[in-house]
Amino acid sequence: MRISSHFAGVAGKPRGAFRFPARRTTFALLILGSTLPAHAQDMPDFGRIMEFIRWSGVVASVPILLGAVFLIRLIENLGNRLAARFSNRRPTIQKIQTTARFFVYIATLVLVVGLSIRLDPTALAVIGGGLAFATGFALRDLVASFIAGITIMFDRPFQVGDRVSYGGEYGDIVKIGLRSVRMNTLDHNLITIPNNKVFTDVTSSGNYGALEMQVPMDFLIGADQDARLARTLVREACLASPYAFLERPVPVLVQQILIQDHVAIRLKARPYVYDCKYEKPFETDVHLRVLDAFREHGIQPPAVLHRHLGPGASPPPADRN
């Protein structure tokens, strides 16, 4: 009876009913135990970070920051008033104003960091690493310009005194440094070009170390005009200019071109000026001489420029569109 009742009590439940829940619970506990340390390691240790901060210094830094803001505004107002009163000394006053403001920024930063952060070896290592990374990132262009400046010294794509065209600007090279190149444009604007930019853009030098320089000039006449006479007049005007460099030949090229569907003749003169700094006066002098000579010999511009066609000639039909 006892044996049958025992089997009867066990027979009501399937085999393993008392084993499976225990195995599942053990497996879940193992997973939970393995994931908890990983999350604990990913969480930042705010306690360690807060140990570097000196809260009394943070409170003491607030009046220092307010004083720095007040001092910077005082420097700016004082500099602006002095610059307005002594206008002839304005560049010098602005330089002093900029330098004073820069030193205020640096002094404020040093004081705030010194008061707010505990400068133990660990903090110094962290700050030093951050400063080294920031400095290297900020100075990468400066290092590239320095290396490019050394290359310019040896490769010499241009020289000081050359008249150079670069990046849409045109002027004289006045200084070649280790960091940048200074160009003085014809409008008397001083342009600073980083050395590493020189090798990425095309640079054109007109004279390359010489005083004389070729100055190309274009003149247009009508297709029905005497091109041979015009060519002789252009060449004589170039040779008669006081700025001409007579040791070089003066070629004058003749070419037939189209201007707004009208045929014209272009005369391109290539004379040399004896000093590149007189390029624009040379161009002006030659153009005035050519205009006077063309007027004297009756050489007319192209018809597209609405020149007078003479008596009896019919003007071109007007464009109805």
Buried (B, 14 or more C-beta within 10 A) or exposed (E): EEEEEEEEEEEEEEEEEEEEEEEEEEEEEEEEEEEEEEEEEEEEEEEEEEEBEBEEBEEBBEEBEEEBEEBBEEBEEEBBEBBEEEEEEBEEBBEBBEEBBEEBEEEBEEBBBEBBBEEEEEBEEEBEEEEEEEEEEEEEBBEBBBEBBEBBEEEEBBBEBBBBBBBEBBBBBEEBEBBBBBBBEEEEEEBEBBBBBBEEEEBEBBBBEBBBBBBEBEBBBBEEBBBEBBBBBBBBBBEEBEBBBEEBEBEBEBEEEEEEEBBBBBBBBBBBBBBBEBBEBBBEBBEEBBEEBBEEEEBBBBBBEEEEBEEEEEEEEEEEE
